[in-house]
Amino acid sequence: MLDQADHAAMGGVPGLADRALARAIAGEVLRWLVDLDALIDSATRQKLAGDAKARMVLRMMLAQWLRLETPPHAVIGTGLPLLDGGPRRLAHGVFSNLARQKVTLPDVPTLPEAVASRWGERAPAIAAAIARPPPLDLALRDAAETEQWAERLSAIVLAPGHLRLPRGAPVTELAGYKEGAWWVQDFAASLPARLLGPGEGKRALDLCAAPGGKTLQLAAAGWQVTALDLSEKRLSRLRENLTRTGLQAEIVQADALKWTPEEKFDAILLDAPCTATGTCRRHPDVIHRIGPKQIDDVADLQAKLLDRASHWLKPGGRLVYAVCSLEPEEGEHQVVGCMLPADPIKPEELPATVPPTAKGWLRTDPGMLAEQGGMDGFFAARWRAD
Ligand SMILES: C[S@@+](CC[C@H](N)C(=O)[O-])C[C@H]1O[C@@H](n2cnc3c(N)ncnc32)[C@H](O)[C@@H]1O
């Protein structure tokens, strides 16, 4: 969602540096929204409406000063003109008052109450992970070259085939980008495809495949991949990724709720559409945008997709269901509805830093791997057809 808004909003912003700054301000406002609003409310006699333009501009000004370390006079110079013909004096007074008091933000962003109660005891670690944008993770086309690429890119190794670089690295200028030696993929997002093992030329369906991080992984692991997605626009990114990496997959644009395969598969990866709350470090808009209604709607779609996919396996074939969501309704609750025999994940199938749960599922949280910059929240489970 933030990416879509970004695309629409950036139309009138010339220059890469200005766009990066606008994106950084939006990201910081979304991460620290509750705390920024508390500061604004502490300095106004009458509470500003939630959607008042003065509040919006003050949030941006405070985020620039408190998070992006822009000096107050520069913030005033760029922020107040946004309120020309409006409550400019009010905003000036509020900002100057807070700057004089040298207010600060807490170490960890405060989550909206409903979100904190939804995430329960996991909430503090997730909130801490939201405080900073995440580092850059790369999945390698050839895991045997892990050490070599780690050295070339000055990266740390998270697991065979997966590297981490500091955030802000210019992706298209990094060694190996042009020749397609790697693609950008959060470490947690790389785990579900690992659960299908090597392909040895057998057929895999990547259901809900675009923009294709997991298609690339499956193809690189030797699967003969059919990549299906509803969105032609997102599939065009999958095509670009295949071209850049020199990997291959058959691409199908279709609605998985209507499509039926002509032949069954040895493996299916259903990376279902979800609320994506597990990506809150990168997309902090999900903290404010997702609530029970969005969770219910998507859980309904996930159940239908899982049911359909469970009929498309050859005997002995394996199905992995995955979502980048932190919500049990999309993960733990969802999988109990699948009628196939469970195929619990074994510890030796995953990197030691992310062991499976007692039930043999995968559950990651943004608060895991905290020292190295966290990871997306993912859930995955696996079944094997009789
Ligand atoms: C979580 S994303 C997939 C990410 C992808 N697996 C990857 O690793 O890059 C979910 C995808 O489901 C697709 N989708 C949603 N509803 C669908 C449907 N009814 N049939 C097929 N694809 C659908 C969306 O277009 C979106 O690309």
The ligand as an SDF file (V2000), in Angstrom:
LIG
                    3D

 27 29  0  0  0  0  0  0  0  0999 V2000
    2.1270  -12.4770   -0.9840 C   0  0  0  0  0  0  0  0  0  0  0  0
    1.9890  -12.0060   -2.6290 S   0  0  0  0  0  0  0  0  0  0  0  0
    3.0270  -13.1610   -3.4410 C   0  0  0  0  0  0  0  0  0  0  0  0
    4.5060  -12.8900   -3.3050 C   0  0  0  0  0  0  0  0  0  0  0  0
    5.3260  -13.8510   -4.1330 C   0  0  0  0  0  0  0  0  0  0  0  0
    5.0650  -15.2300   -3.8120 N   0  0  0  0  0  0  0  0  0  0  0  0
    6.8160  -13.6000   -4.0030 C   0  0  0  0  0  0  0  0  0  0  0  0
    7.5130  -14.3320   -3.3040 O   0  0  0  0  0  0  0  0  0  0  0  0
    7.3110  -12.6650   -4.6380 O   0  0  0  0  0  0  0  0  0  0  0  0
    0.3870  -12.6080   -3.0440 C   0  0  0  0  0  0  0  0  0  0  0  0
    0.0630  -12.6100   -4.5130 C   0  0  0  0  0  0  0  0  0  0  0  0
   -1.2280  -13.2210   -4.6480 O   0  0  0  0  0  0  0  0  0  0  0  0
   -1.7950  -12.7240   -5.8270 C   0  0  0  0  0  0  0  0  0  0  0  0
   -3.2390  -13.0840   -5.8120 N   0  0  0  0  0  0  0  0  0  0  0  0
   -4.2200  -12.5570   -5.0560 C   0  0  0  0  0  0  0  0  0  0  0  0
   -5.3980  -13.1670   -5.3060 N   0  0  0  0  0  0  0  0  0  0  0  0
   -5.1450  -14.1100   -6.2440 C   0  0  0  0  0  0  0  0  0  0  0  0
   -5.9560  -15.0540   -6.9250 C   0  0  0  0  0  0  0  0  0  0  0  0
   -7.2690  -15.1610   -6.6830 N   0  0  0  0  0  0  0  0  0  0  0  0
   -5.3780  -15.8560   -7.8520 N   0  0  0  0  0  0  0  0  0  0  0  0
   -4.0480  -15.7600   -8.1030 C   0  0  0  0  0  0  0  0  0  0  0  0
   -3.2300  -14.8740   -7.4900 N   0  0  0  0  0  0  0  0  0  0  0  0
   -3.7730  -14.0640   -6.5720 C   0  0  0  0  0  0  0  0  0  0  0  0
   -1.4760  -11.2480   -5.7900 C   0  0  0  0  0  0  0  0  0  0  0  0
   -1.5400  -10.6770   -7.0780 O   0  0  0  0  0  0  0  0  0  0  0  0
   -0.0580  -11.2520   -5.1960 C   0  0  0  0  0  0  0  0  0  0  0  0
    0.8980  -11.1660   -6.2190 O   0  0  0  0  0  0  0  0  0  0  0  0
  1  2  1  0
  2  3  1  0
  2 10  1  0
  3  4  1  0
  4  5  1  0
  5  6  1  0
  5  7  1  0
  7  8  2  0
  7  9  1  0
 10 11  1  0
 11 12  1  0
 11 26  1  0
 12 13  1  0
 13 14  1  0
 13 24  1  0
 14 15  1  0
 14 23  1  0
 15 16  2  0
 16 17  1  0
 17 18  1  0
 17 23  2  0
 18 19  1  0
 18 20  2  0
 20 21  1  0
 21 22  2  0
 22 23  1  0
 24 25  1  0
 24 26  1  0
 26 27  1  0
M  CHG  2   2   1   9  -1
M  END
$$$$
